[in-house]
Amino acid sequence: MHTPSLSSATGQPPQKGSLILGDHLLTGVSLPAMVLHQKVIEHNIAWMQHFADHHHAHLAPHGKTTMMPALFSRQIEAGAWGITLATAPQCAAAFAHGVKRLLMANQLIGQANMALVAQMIEDGLDFYCTVDHADNVRALNDFFAARGQQLQVLIELGVADGRCGVRDGEALSALVEVIRQAPALRLAGIEGYEGMIGGDSALEDVRAYGARLVETVRHLHDSGVLATPAPIVTASGSKWFDLIAEAFDQAELREHYTPVLRPGCYVAHDHRLYREAMEAVSERRPELEGTLEPALEVFAQVQSLPEPGLAIVAMGKRDISCDPDLPMALRLYRDGALVREVSGWQVVHIMDQHTFLRVPEEADIQIEDVIAFGASHPCLTFDKWRQGLWVDDDLAVTAVEPTFF
């Protein structure tokens, strides 16, 4: 008897080997479903790894985007130096699935979180986190000293009106001095995040920030305060990764430092926010071969046609991102086959489990038709699902991979 897939909010994800493997997405799977096009995923992983290698940088993809260990494994197999994450529980999930080096691009706060990390370090994890305040440094030192451990930390260099991070040289120097007096901490380098930089001068400001990161790690290295022979300098989200790679691509850094890029959304890419960012990268770097491609879609069925020009789709905020953009209808399927790509069909409203789709009044659309939707910002689609369905070019399910949010 056929065992259907589970949707986003019910039950436990099927295990590999379930009867769902080999089923056709359009005829054998309970929809809606989060779908990953396997060839595109493989292409994106290879493309970004090649980009990092070409710029003599290491790659530590930000895993918070997907929280899918199957993707972490593929990224590491392709050559990634490690995986970046945002929280201690995220790190625990990745470590439990075999990731041996983690960069937590965030401050480690709270004794319960410190305990999680301490246990992973004891069990062999190569772990780094960021610091930006003396109080946090002292709390970390007290906790890890009491356990007889050392914690590797990176000073976060912030930007005005940004998130975390020291803002200026005076604050940096003061924090370095506090770390000097914290024997349980090993200062391993500098971390930053340029994604908060915007405005009319964003290009120049991101380039300046990349140069500031490099200048800062060199200064710390020259002053003898870094506790590692190859200090880390790391930044890069998925929007400005080319500019950070450009700042890090220097012979001195390659020889004496560990430059690390941390984009995360590239693995699934998207249909607007990061697609537009990638178009800008290609304009800045016309010599690049190929491009990133959207791999993530949500497939859902037409549930109701209550009035001319309006279709209600059985998909909602619990299934797909609506921030910063509403979902985009891409293709229409019927009876297990592609009917056509669609244009001019516009999502105008989305509720918990209903999407309002405006279509031309003369559009050929029927109840139970399947529509593939794209989204902006893949992070906010992945976190709605306990599993992702990997499909081949024929939309046969090749894998069912769990997420661990």
C-alpha positions, -999 to 999 in steps of 0.1 A, spaced: 0 0 0 13 35 -9 27 55 20 23 92 12 48 118 23 41 140 53 34 177 49 51 205 68 33 203 101 23 167 107 41 136 120 77 126 117 96 127 84 98 94 65 132 77 67 154 68 37 141 36 22 105 46 27 81 37 -1 81 74 -11 115 71 -28 109 67 -65 73 81 -63 64 108 -88 60 142 -71 29 151 -90 10 118 -85 24 100 -55 31 127 -29 8 145 -5 10 182 -13 21 208 -5 57 198 -4 91 215 -2 111 204 -32 148 205 -40 159 200 -76 189 177 -71 209 186 -101 206 223 -94 217 217 -57 247 198 -70 255 226 -95 252 254 -68 275 235 -44 301 230 -70 298 265 -83 304 282 -50 332 258 -40 350 266 -72 345 303 -66 361 301 -32 389 279 -44 396 303 -73 399 331 -48 422 311 -25 396 312 3 381 285 25 343 280 25 322 275 56 286 277 43 260 291 67 239 261 76 212 280 93 196 285 58 187 248 55 195 230 88 196 199 65 226 177 74 224 160 40 234 193 25 261 199 51 276 165 41 276 173 4 291 207 10 319 192 31 325 165 5 328 191 -21 356 208 -2 341 231 25 364 239 54 335 237 79 299 247 85 287 281 99 258 281 123 240 307 145 231 290 177 244 263 201 214 239 194 221 243 157 257 233 163 246 203 183 224 191 155 252 195 129 278 178 152 254 149 159 254 144 121 291 142 117 302 178 111 336 182 129 344 219 124 318 246 132 320 284 132 291 299 153 289 334 138 273 347 169 281 353 206 278 323 229 257 334 258 239 315 286 253 287 307 230 261 291 244 270 257 279 270 270 274 236 284 262 223 250 294 236 234 317 224 261 304 189 257 309 190 220 345 203 224 352 175 248 339 151 222 362 164 195 345 194 179 367 221 164 346 251 174 348 289 171 324 316 182 324 354 183 328 379 211 322 416 212 318 426 248 339 423 280 310 409 300 306 380 276 344 374 276 345 371 314 315 348 315 330 325 289 363 325 307 348 316 340 327 288 326 353 271 304 381 276 330 360 258 355 358 229 331 395 229 323 388 238 286 399 265 262 374 282 238 385 295 204 369 330 198 369 355 170 364 392 177 333 404 158 340 437 139 307 455 135 294 483 114 274 514 124 237 507 128 244 470 122 239 440 145 266 428 168 303 436 168 327 462 182 323 495 164 357 512 165 394 508 173 390 519 209 364 493 216 385 467 198 416 475 218 397 474 251 382 440 242 416 425 232 430 435 266 401 417 284 407 386 263 445 388 272 433 383 308 411 353 300 433 322 299 404 299 290 399 318 257 421 316 226 418 346 202 418 330 168 410 359 145 384 384 132 348 378 121 324 402 104 291 404 85 287 428 57 250 420 49 237 449 70 255 474 47 231 492 23 223 525 8 236 544 -23 272 538 -14 269 501 -5 295 489 -30 322 512 -17 312 506 19 313 468 16 347 471 -1 359 494 27 346 469 53 364 440 37 396 460 38 390 469 74 386 432 84 420 424 67 437 454 82 424 445 117 435 409 116 469 419 104 472 444 132 463 418 158 487 393 143 515 419 143 508 428 180 512 391 190 477 387 206 465 360 183 468 324 197 470 306 164 496 304 137 471 309 108 445 334 121 410 334 107 395 363 89 359 356 79 328 373 65 304 371 36 267 365 33 251 355 0 247 391 -14 282 406 -14 303 374 -14 323 385 -45 334 417 -28 346 400 4 364 374 -17 381 402 -35 393 417 -2 406 384 10 423 374 -22 458 385 -13 491 365 -13 499 374 23 465 362 35 468 329 16 502 322 31 498 333 67 461 335 75 429 315 70 404 335 49 369 320 52 338 329 32 304 321 48 275 324 23 245 301 30 216 309 8 235 300 -24 229 263 -20 192 266 -27 193 302 -41 159 317 -48 136 333 -73 140 370 -65 161 384 -36 193 364 -42 186 359 -78 188 397 -82 219 397 -60 235 371 -82 227 392 -113 245 421 -97 275 398 -90 276 387 -127 275 424 -138 304 432 -115 323 400 -125 315 393 -162 344 368 -163 326 344 -140 315 312 -158 279 302 -151 257 314 -123 238 301 -93 203 288 -100 171 285 -79 168 249 -66 140 253 -40 103 253 -49 70 245 -31 45 224 -50 8 229 -41 -26 222 -55 -55 245 -65 -81 241 -38 -109 264 -49 -120 286 -78 -145 308 -60 -148 336 -86 -135 344 -120 -98 354 -119 -92 340 -84 -77 307 -75 -72 296 -39 -41 274 -35 -37 249 -6 -5 265 6 2 292 31 25 310 55 32 276 72 46 263 39 65 291 21 83 324 28 63 356 22 91 379 34 105 400 18 84 390 -12 52 370 -18 56 337 -35 58 335 -73 38 311 -94 62 294 -119 46 264 -137 13 247 -140 9 209 -140 -21 187 -146 -26 149 -146 11 143 -137 25 164 -166 37 199 -172 10 221 -189 30 253 -192 51 280 -175 29 308 -162 34 345 -163 12 373 -149 -3 350 -123 1 370 -91 -1 360 -54 -20 389 -38 -25 375 -3 -14 346 19 -29 332 50 -18 303 73 -28 277 48 -44 295 19 -28 315 -10 -49 339 -31 -37 337 -67 -50 362 -92 -51 347 -127 -66 360 -160 -103 353 -161 -98 332 -193 -70 312 -178 -72 274 -182 -70 263 -145 -88 235 -127 -93 222 -92 -64 199 -82 -40 214 -107 -5 216 -93 14 248 -93 52 252 -86 60 283 -66 92 301 -60 101 323 -31 125 350 -19 149 342 10 152 304 13 159 305 50 123 314 57 109 285 36 133 257 49 124 264 85 87 256 79 94 220 70 106 188 88 117 174 55 127 183 19 120 161 -11 148 158 -35 137 152 -71 153 144 -104 146 161 -138 115 139 -142 102 149 -107 107 114 -93 116 116 -56 152 106 -51 156 113 -14 137 125 16 160 145 39 150 158 73 157 193 87 166 200 123 153 235 132 
